[in-house]
Amino acid sequence: MVFLALAVATTALGTLVIGQANSIASGTTGQERFVQDRFAIGFWVDPPADAEMDRRYAEIAEAGFTLVLGGFGARTPETVERQIALCRKYGLRAIVAMAGLPPEKLPDAPEVWGYLIRDEPSAADFPALAQTVASIRKARPGKLAYINLFPDYAGPQQLGTPTYDEHVRRFADEVNVDVLSMDHYPLFTPSADGRDGYCRNLETMRVHALRRGVPHWNFFNIMPYGPHTDPTEAQLRWQVYTSVAYGSRGVLYFCYWTPQGGEFPRGGAIITAEGRKTRHYEQARRINTALGKLGPALMQLTSVRTVRIRPGDDPAKLLADSPIRSMTPGDYLVGIFRHRDGRSAVMINNYSITYSAWPTVEFASPLSSVREVSQETGAEVACIDDSPAMEGLQVSLDSGEGRLFLVREP
């Protein structure tokens, strides 16, 4: 993780169904591979393994998280077992610390998705990591050997490769992982807007995840540190829905429990170092609750492409051969997908973190063939015109918000 040391050691592509890596990934030995069964909403820095542990995990579940990454609070075999028991109690999944155990001694409970292996490796580390992944896959088939990558603003000396694309490509091919994951924290300051860089990094992950037939996840920022300001709720929404528009199947908050140390003097994660909820707890709960309703539908989608529409662009031209025929000009991001049942899907995002948006959207199919996935119930519902007095279908989007539509083509 950038700024924090780990506490433990194309359209054609869009037809590939995520989860087929068992049969297509090079280097497959016939061992069962990890298959993600739900959308991952997780975080960095798990709560302390103390007397308040049960209450802390109840809070995690209440905030709509689905995945716990260990390695900070739960670091020993005994505390990892407590962590697994609490994940079972509250319906969570866990990626746990290896806690010094060899692969054949690692916990194998159903709640355990896998094990935390390494954060931000250099290309020089890939051969050893490939051996570790293979040994875990052999000893614990179906479990994930989880490794998180640098962001694309890391330099060649850190990456061990001339370019970031080469770094991700080599990692995916040589280490043969079941999930691609990275961390990228865009700046949101008056003098520095890092959002386009965040999108560029997600596109790299999208391309190589599709190529390998595996899901991709990413960490995003929720706390102030270094040059990073304390994100607003709109900025949090933007990071989450942008990840989804690029086909991410997991979003991970940096951080849940506030880490100690000189890099974080302002604190301000979801929970303070003293255990108090910050305003980010309720913000995360609102975002996670909506995202959790979208989760089952998102798990049925395979990314085809993601389209950036800037003010002044012609949306109809950029969205040619997509489920959307036209949109009013504006500032948008549109993720285009193929649903497992053959339908198309689009995630329409408001790219602005300051203003709401009300695009007029014309789908390529009649509205009777279009459904929206409700962020209140998760059900497919008929499209509702948010401004029925106006001509056409009006779609209301809060700052940073996205909405998911399923389209049956004529």
Stockholm file with secondary structure:
# STOCKHOLM 1.0

chainA/1-410         MVFLALAVATTALGTLVIGQANSIASGTTGQERFVQDRFAIGFWVDPPADAEMDRRYAEIAEAGFTLVLGGFGARTPETVERQIALCRKYGLRAIVAMAGLPPEKLPDAPEVWGYLIRDEPSAADFPALAQTVASIRKARPGKLAYINLFPDYAGPQQLGTPTYDEHVRRFADEVNVDVLSMDHYPLFTPSADGRDGYCRNLETMRVHALRRGVPHWNFFNIMPYGPHTDPTEAQLRWQVYTSVAYGSRGVLYFCYWTPQGGEFPRGGAIITAEGRKTRHYEQARRINTALGKLGPALMQLTSVRTVRIRPGDDPAKLLADSPIRSMTPGDYLVGIFRHRDGRSAVMINNYSITYSAWPTVEFASPLSSVREVSQETGAEVACIDDSPAMEGLQVSLDSGEGRLFLVREP
#=GR chainA/1-410 SS CTTSCCSCCCGGGGGSCTTTHHHHSTTCCSCCCCCCCSCEEEEESCCCSSTTHHHHHHHHHHTTCCEEECSSSCCSHHHHHHHHHHHHHHTCEEEEECTTCCGGGSCCCTTEEEEEEEESCCGGGHHHHHHHHHHHHHHSTTCEEEEEBCCTTSCHHHHTSSSHHHHHHHHHHHHCCSCEEEECCCCEETTEECHHHHHHHHHHHHHHHHHHTCCEEEEEECSCBTTBCCCCHHHHHHHHHHHHHTTCSEEEEECSBCCCSTTCTTCCSSBCTTSCBCHHHHHHHHHHHHHHHHHHHHTTEEEEEEEEECTTSCHHHHTTTSSEEEECSSSEEEEEEEETTSCEEEEEEECCSSSCBCCEEEESSCGGGEEEECTTTCCEEECCCSCTTSSSEECCBCTTCEEEEEECCC
#=GC SS_cons         CTTSCCSCCCGGGGGSCTTTHHHHSTTCCSCCCCCCCSCEEEEESCCCSSTTHHHHHHHHHHTTCCEEECSSSCCSHHHHHHHHHHHHHHTCEEEEECTTCCGGGSCCCTTEEEEEEEESCCGGGHHHHHHHHHHHHHHSTTCEEEEEBCCTTSCHHHHTSSSHHHHHHHHHHHHCCSCEEEECCCCEETTEECHHHHHHHHHHHHHHHHHHTCCEEEEEECSCBTTBCCCCHHHHHHHHHHHHHTTCSEEEEECSBCCCSTTCTTCCSSBCTTSCBCHHHHHHHHHHHHHHHHHHHHTTEEEEEEEEECTTSCHHHHTTTSSEEEECSSSEEEEEEEETTSCEEEEEEECCSSSCBCCEEEESSCGGGEEEECTTTCCEEECCCSCTTSSSEECCBCTTCEEEEEECCC
//
